[in-house]
Amino acid sequence: MKKKYRILISGGGTGGHIFPALSIANALRRRLDTEILFVGADDRMEMERVPAAGYPIKGLPVAGFDRRNPLKNFGVLLRLRKSLGMARDIVDEFRPDIAIGVGGYCSGPTLKAAQRRGVPTLIQEQNSYAGVTNKLLARKARRICVAYEGMERFFPADKIVLTGNPIRKDLLDNSFDRAEARARFGLAPEPRTILVVGGSLGALTINLSMAEGIRRLTDAGCQVIWQTGKAFHPRALEAAKGLKGVVVAPFISDMAAAYAAADLVVSRAGAGSISELEALAKPVILVPSPNVAEDHQTKNARALESRGAAILIPDAEASARLVSEMLSLCSDCGRLAEMSRNISALALTESDEKIVDEIVKILNAQ
C-alpha cells in the first residue's frame, strides 16, 4: 500500500511567493498521494488565493520588521512570538513528513517549528541574495533549491540544488499569437505594445511615472496594457482618459495573454516575475522595489542587467528616466531582439518538477 504523505508548505505575502508555492503543491499532487496544508500570514493575499486553488491554509499573525520605524517592531516581536507557538501547534497536530518554505513572513516560524520537531525541511530561495531567515534556517535544512548560481556564499554548498523558480503553468501553455492576444484587450495587432505591471499590489513609483508619461507613449504610436493595483486605478483611468490604445486595469487575471501581447514589459524585480520573463523571453525594464529586505530586488535586476538581459532603472530615477527608456527601446527592434535572446538564455525550465524530485529524495531517505 502506497503511503500518503503529509506535506506542509509555508510562505506568501505576495504573488511572487504564492504562485511558486502553488506550482510546487500541484506538482506534488500530480506525482504523490499527498495531504497538503499551507501556512500563511493572517492578513495577506495567500489566505484567499490558496483556498481558491483548492488547498487548506492556516494563518499566523506574523508581520515583517519595520526598518523605517524601529519603535513599531516591539509589536512585531510579540506577533512573532505568538506565531512561533501557533506554528509549533500546527506541526504537532498535522505531523508532516516534510515542511517546505518558499519565503514570506510565515516561513520562518513554520520551518523553525518543524526543525525543532525533527521534521525534514526544504527551502526554496527565489532571489539572488538570500534573506536572513533562510540563512538561519539553512543550517538544519536538508535541501536548498535556488534560482541563481553562486549561492554558496550564503548556504552550504552540499545542500544547494539549482532548480530555478516555478512559474504558473498557464503562462507556458498558452497558444495565443501576438495579434490574438492583443485582440483580447481590444488593441490593434500592429503597434508596439508595452505591458506595465507593478506586481499584484501595484507599484507607486511606476504608476506615477506612467501617469505623467502615458500621453508621450500614445503620441509615439505605442499601445499600453497597464496594471495599476486597486489603489491607483482611479487616478490611472483619469490619466488615460480619451487616449486610444491604452488598457488600464487594477489587476490582470489573464497574464498569459498580457505577456503574449507585449513587445516590452516594465516590472518590479521580484524573483517570480523575473522567472516568468526569462521563460517567455520578454525584454524588460526592471524598476526594483526599494521596500524589500536586503534590497534583494536590485540584486536580482543586476544579475540580469550584467548579462544584457534587462534594463535596470533605480526606483528614485524612474520619474526622470522610465518613459524615455520605454520609447527608446520600442524604436529599436534590434535591441529588443537581443534582450529577448539574452533573457531567454537564463531560463531554467520544469522548476516545479525539479523541486519535487528533491522532495521525493528526502521522503524516500526517511
N, C-alpha and C positions, 0 to 999 in steps of 0.2 A: 504494500500500500504506500503510495506516494505521500510524503509529508506535506502538510500545509504550513507554509512559512508565515510567520508574523513579522511584519516589516514596519518600522517606524520611520517616517520621513519628516524632517523638520526644516523650516525655512519660509521665507516670504518677505513681505513688506512692499515689494514692487513686482511688476510683471516680469522683470528680468530674473527674479528668483522663482516665481511661481511657475512660469511656463516650463523651465527645465525640470523642476520637481515633478510636474505632471507628466512630462515626457518620460522620465525615469519610471514613474509609477505605471504608466501604460505599457512600457516595455516589460516591466516585471510581470504584469498581469498577463501579457501575451505568452510568456515563457515559463512561468511557475504557477503552482497553486498557492495563492497568497491571500492573506488578510492584511490590508494596508491601512494604517492610521497616520494621519497628518497631525502635526503640532505647529500652530502658527501664533502670531501676535494678535491679541484680542481685537484691536481696533483697526486692523489692516485688511487689505483687499483679499487676502487669501481666505478669510472667513466667509466670503461669498463665492469666490472663484473655485475653490476646491470642492465644496459640496455640489456646485453646478456641474463639475466634471465627474461626479459620481463617487466621491470619496468622503469618508467621515473625517472630521477635524476637531481638535480640542485647542482652545485658546489659552495663552498665557498673558499676564498683564505687563510683560516686559516692554521696555522702550529703550531707544538709543540715548547715548550720553549727549548732552547739550554742550558743545565746545565753545559756543559764544557766551553762554551764561552759566558758568560753573555752579552758581548757587542753586540752580534748579536740579542739580544732579543728586542732591540728598534724596529727593523723591524717587529718582531713577534707581538709586541703590536699594531703597525699600521695595520697589517693584521687582527688582532683580532677585532679592532675597525670597520674596513670595513666589516668584516664578520657579526658582530652584526647588523649593518644596513641592510645588504643584507638578513639576516635571518628574521628580522622584516618584510621586504617587502614580503618575501616568505610566511610567516604566514598570513599577511594581504590579499595576493592575493589568497592563497589556502583555507583559512578558515577551518582548520582541526577541526574535532570533538575531536581528541586526538593526542598527539605527543609522540613518543616512542624514547628513547635514548638507544643505545646499546654500547656506548663507542667509543673512537676515537676523534680526534681533533674537529670535527664539531658538536658533540653532545652538547657541552656547549653552543655555541651561539644559536643553534636552539632551544633547550629546554628553555633557558633563555628568548628568544623572545616569545615563546609560553606561558610561565608562565606570562609574563608581559601583555599578551593579554587575560588572563583568561582562556586559553586552558588547560584542564587537561593533566597531563603528567605522564608517567610511565617510570621508569628507570630499565634497565636490567644490573645489576652489575655482571660481569662474574668472577671476581677474588676474592681471599680470603682476599685481602687487598684493601679496597676501595680507589679510587683516589680522589684527591682534588675536581675536578669538580663535581663528583657525590655527594660528601658530601655536597657541596654548593647547588646543585640542589634539594637534598633530602628534604630540608625544605618545599618546596612548591609542591613536587611530591605527587600524590595520592597513588601510589603503587611502591614498590621497590622489584623487583624479583631477588633473589640471588641464588648462586650455592653452597654456603658453610654455615654451621651452625656457630653461634657465631657472626653474622654480626651486632648484636645490639650494639656493641662497636663503630660502625660507623653511624648507621641510627636509626631513631625512631622505636622502636620495633613493634608498632601497624601498621606500613606501610609495614613491611617485609613479603614476601611470599617466601618460599623455593621451587623453581621450577627446579633448575638445568639450564644448558646451552643447548640450542637447538643444535643439530648436524645434519649433512646432511643425509637426508632420505636414499640416495643410499648406505650409509655405512651399514645401518641396514638391507636393503632389499636384499643385495647381497646373492647369493646362491652358491658361489664358495666353493669347499672344498680346502684344502691346496695344493694338487697336481695340481688341475686345475688352481689355482691362480698362482702358480709358473710357470706353463707351459706358461701362458700369457706373462711372462717376459723371456721366453726361458731358465728357470732354471730347474735343476733336482728336482725330487719330494722328495728325502730323506734328503739331508744335512740340518743342521741347517741354517736358513735364517734370516738375520738381515736387518731391514728397517731403514735407516738413513735419517731423514728429519730435516731441519733447519728452517722450515716454508716456506711460499710461496716465500720468497726472498732469501732463503739460510741463513746460519749462518757461519761466517768466522772461528770461533774457532773450531767448529765441523768439518768443511771441511778440515782445516789444519791438525787436528788430524787424520782424515781418510786418507788424502794423505800420511801422514807419516807411517800409520799403516796398510794400506789395504793389503799389502803382508803378514803380520803376520796373518791376518784373513783367507785369502785364503790358506795359508800354513797349517793352523789348520783344514781345511776342511769346513770352513763356506762359505755360499753364502751371497752376499750383494746386496741390492737394495738401491741405493744412490741418493737421490735428492739433487742437488748441488746449485740450483739457477742459474740464467743466467751468472752472472759474473765469477763464479768459474768453470763453466762447462769445458772449455778447459783444465784447469790445472788438474781437476779430471780425464778427459779422458787420459791425459798423465800419471798420477799416476797409473791408472788401465790398462794401455796398456799391452796386452799379458796375462792378468790374466783371468782364467776361473771362471765362476760363479759370475761375477760382472756385474751389470746393472747400468750404470751411465746416469742420465737424469737431465736436467735443471729444469724440472717441471713434476710431475706425475699427469696426469689427472684422471687416474683410481685408486683413493686411496682405493676404496673398495677391489680391487684385491691385491693392495700392502699390506694392513693390513692383509688380509686373508693369504697371503703368508708368513707372518713374525712370527717367534718364539719369537723375541725380537725387540723392537723399541728403537731407540735413537732419542730424540726430544728436542727442546726447551720446556719451561714450560708455554706456553700460555694457557689461560683458555679453549679456544675452543679445542685445541689439547688434553688437559687432559680429557675433557668430552668425546671426541671420544674414547680415550684409555680406559676409565672406561667402557663405553658402550660395547666395543669389548673385554674387559678382556685381554688386551695386557700387558705383562710385559714390563717395560720401564726403561731406564736410562734417567733421565732428566738433561739437561745442561742449567740452566736458563740464559736468556739473561741479561747482566748487564746494558743494554742501555734502560731501561724502567722506567717509573715513579714509585717512591716509592719502587723500586726493587721488584715489585709485583710478578714477576715470581719465585723468590727464595721463597717467602712466599707460593705461590701455590705448589711448589715442596715439601716444608717441610710438608705441610698438608698431602701429600701422603706418604712421607718417614716415618712420625711418625706412620703411620698405616701399615707399611711393604708392601706398595703397589707400591713403586718405589725406585730406587737408585738415589740419588742426587749427582751430581758432579759439583762443582762450575766452572764457566767458566775459571777462572785462573788456574784450576787444570786439565783441560781437556786434554791438550797435554801430561801430565805425566800419567794420570790415565785411560782415556776413553777406549782405545783399550784393555788394560789389563782387565778392568772390563767386557767388552763385551766377551772376551774369557773365563773368569771365569764363567759368567752366562751361556754361551752356553754349557759348560761342566757339568752343574748341573741341571738335569731335575727336581729334587725335588724343588729346589729353584724357578725355572721358574713357576712351577705349583702353588706354594704357593703365589707368587707375582700375578699370574693371578687371583686366588681366592680373594686375598685381594683388588685388584683394582676393580674387578667386584662388590664387596660389597659396593663400594662407588657410583655406578652409579645411577643417577636419570633419569628415562625414561619419554618419552612423554612431554619433557620440553616445546616444542613449543605450544602444546595444553594447558598446564597449564598456560602459559603466556597469551594466547588468552582468557582463562577463566577469568583472571583478567582484561583484556582489555574490555571484554564484560560487566563485572560488572560495570566498570567505565562508559561505554557508557549508560548502562541502568539506571544509577543513575542520569543522567542529565535531 
